[in-house]
Amino acid sequence: MRSVRGSLATIGALAAFSLVMGACSNSSDTASSQASATGGEVPQISAADFTADFSVMQQLTGLAAQGDGLVGVLLPDTTTSTRYVQYDAPFFKRAFEAAGLTSDQYKIDNAHGSAQTMQTQADADINAGASVLLIDPLDPGSGAAIEAKAESQGVAVIDYDRLVSGGPADRYYVSFNNVQVGELMGKGEVDCIDAWKVQDPNLLIMDGDPTDNNAKLFAQGYNSVLDPLFSDKTYTKVGEPAGTWDPPTTATNFEQQFTAHPEINAVVTPNDDNANAVISILKKNQIPADTFPTTGQDASAVGLQNILTGYQCGTVYKPFHAEAQAAAALALYLRAGVTPPDTLVNATTKDDEIGKDIQSVYTVPVWVTTDTVADVLAASETTGVGPTAKDVCTGQVQSACADAGIT
């Protein structure tokens, strides 16, 4: 049987995971430095450097000491995904502290689904002397308003995970390549349909909230994979109800569609929590495992459980520790008044609202199936954050874990 700790070797072989400290070169060799205009050394780190031991952040202690002002992190909610509480907040804390910031030099807030609360939190950060705000908006309009006010008061702004369409042209954006996330979901669905021998695939497409720019990019990705199969009649597209990130709404939408179109035998679901909502309806209708493909992202505990028990094809694992470190590192450059290196700011993202390309940092997503669930659990052990075998292999899932070689 393959133990979770033993699977670390697998992760080391997958450079894209950027997960384990052994998977990358020693932190002392990872980044070089260049002299800044003021004579100090500017670390030349890369978006690919961030590992699960947070060692790269320790190279930014000089940059942290050089900077001034509070770094404010504004997270959106606790309901659309478990990630903000389970991953982002603790990873930001660890990243800032590894770089040498004290608890009064950064602040992490969650708006709990209220745009007004996020605005109030942003105002409080600005009044407390913030020099940088990291913003994961509830919607583009409220996010753009926060950013405009912040920039008017000399505060640098970074879009975190979601692009703030209509925000300032000179802002930065940190995320994964979200079109690639969608492509992984689409390819995973196709592979699963083949592996589970689904006959005459009749697909329902369930998108994320259309006001979320990420949801549009995910859809662009999986539609690029699936549209040719719809066009040549290999698959039938049954429908595409209004998108949402709300699992109860997803459950209602799916049940209505499944009742009206009982021929549906596969679904593209936009994340693990929404997939779980669909799976609850499948189980209620006594649909057996390994027969009805669904997709997801976030590598949540429930998503991994659904993969192991044969109700979800896979999940897009986005190493949130790398995304949070990349955003924290970028904030430290801006806080110090230093231009971040091109090796960190490695892409641009088009903001169609303002017709500008936004300087961006992209980290790499990975598709996870039954064969690689242990790798994700191993990463959680390394970071100390995220689902572990103890969280996932409970109750009826214990036998599925054993079958997958997870101990």
Rosetta blueprint (number, residue, H / E / L):
1 M L
2 R L
3 S L
4 V L
5 R L
6 G L
7 S L
8 L H
9 A H
10 T H
11 I H
12 G H
13 A H
14 L L
15 A H
16 A H
17 F H
18 S L
19 L L
20 V L
21 M H
22 G H
23 A H
24 C L
25 S L
26 N L
27 S H
28 S H
29 D H
30 T H
31 A L
32 S E
33 S E
34 Q E
35 A E
36 S L
37 A L
38 T L
39 G L
40 G L
41 E E
42 V E
43 P E
44 Q E
45 I L
46 S L
47 A L
48 A L
49 D L
50 F L
51 T L
52 A L
53 D L
54 F L
55 S H
56 V H
57 M H
58 Q H
59 Q H
60 L H
61 T H
62 G H
63 L H
64 A H
65 A H
66 Q H
67 G L
68 D L
69 G L
70 L E
71 V E
72 G E
73 V E
74 L E
75 L E
76 P L
77 D L
78 T L
79 T L
80 T L
81 S L
82 T L
83 R H
84 Y H
85 V H
86 Q H
87 Y H
88 D H
89 A H
90 P H
91 F H
92 F H
93 K H
94 R H
95 A H
96 F H
97 E H
98 A H
99 A L
100 G L
101 L L
102 T L
103 S L
104 D L
105 Q L
106 Y E
107 K E
108 I E
109 D E
110 N E
111 A L
112 H L
113 G L
114 S L
115 A H
116 Q H
117 T H
118 M H
119 Q H
120 T H
121 Q H
122 A H
123 D H
124 A H
125 D H
126 I H
127 N H
128 A L
129 G L
130 A E
131 S E
132 V E
133 L E
134 L E
135 I E
136 D L
137 P L
138 L L
139 D L
140 P H
141 G H
142 S H
143 G H
144 A H
145 A H
146 I H
147 E H
148 A H
149 K H
150 A H
151 E H
152 S H
153 Q L
154 G L
155 V L
156 A E
157 V E
158 I E
159 D E
160 Y E
161 D L
162 R L
163 L L
164 V L
165 S L
166 G L
167 G L
168 P L
169 A L
170 D L
171 R L
172 Y E
173 Y E
174 V E
175 S E
176 F E
177 N L
178 N H
179 V H
180 Q H
181 V H
182 G H
183 E H
184 L H
185 M H
186 G H
187 K H
188 G H
189 E H
190 V H
191 D H
192 C H
193 I H
194 D H
195 A H
196 W L
197 K L
198 V L
199 Q L
200 D L
201 P L
202 N E
203 L E
204 L E
205 I E
206 M L
207 D L
208 G L
209 D L
210 P L
211 T L
212 D L
213 N H
214 N H
215 A H
216 K H
217 L H
218 F H
219 A H
220 Q H
221 G H
222 Y H
223 N H
224 S H
225 V H
226 L H
227 D H
228 P H
229 L H
230 F H
231 S H
232 D L
233 K L
234 T L
235 Y L
236 T E
237 K E
238 V E
239 G E
240 E L
241 P L
242 A L
243 G L
244 T L
245 W L
246 D L
247 P H
248 P H
249 T H
250 T H
251 A H
252 T H
253 N H
254 F H
255 E H
256 Q H
257 Q H
258 F H
259 T H
260 A H
261 H L
262 P L
263 E L
264 I L
265 N L
266 A E
267 V E
268 V E
269 T L
270 P L
271 N L
272 D H
273 D H
274 N H
275 A H
276 N H
277 A H
278 V H
279 I H
280 S H
281 I H
282 L H
283 K H
284 K H
285 N L
286 Q L
287 I L
288 P L
289 A L
290 D L
291 T L
292 F L
293 P L
294 T L
295 T L
296 G L
297 Q E
298 D L
299 A L
300 S L
301 A H
302 V H
303 G H
304 L H
305 Q H
306 N H
307 I H
308 L H
309 T L
310 G L
311 Y L
312 Q L
313 C L
314 G L
315 T E
316 V E
317 Y E
318 K L
319 P L
320 F H
321 H H
322 A H
323 E H
324 A H
325 Q H
326 A H
327 A H
328 A H
329 A H
330 L H
331 A H
332 L H
333 Y H
334 L H
335 R H
336 A L
337 G L
338 V L
339 T L
340 P L
341 P L
342 D L
343 T L
344 L L
345 V L
346 N L
347 A E
348 T E
349 T E
350 K E
351 D E
352 D L
353 E L
354 I L
355 G L
356 K E
357 D E
358 I E
359 Q E
360 S E
361 V E
362 Y E
363 T E
364 V L
365 P L
366 V E
367 W E
368 V E
369 T L
370 T H
371 D H
372 T H
373 V H
374 A H
375 D H
376 V H
377 L H
378 A H
379 A H
380 S H
381 E H
382 T H
383 T H
384 G L
385 V L
386 G L
387 P L
388 T L
389 A H
390 K H
391 D H
392 V H
393 C L
394 T L
395 G H
396 Q H
397 V H
398 Q H
399 S H
400 A H
401 C H
402 A H
403 D H
404 A L
405 G L
406 I L
407 T L
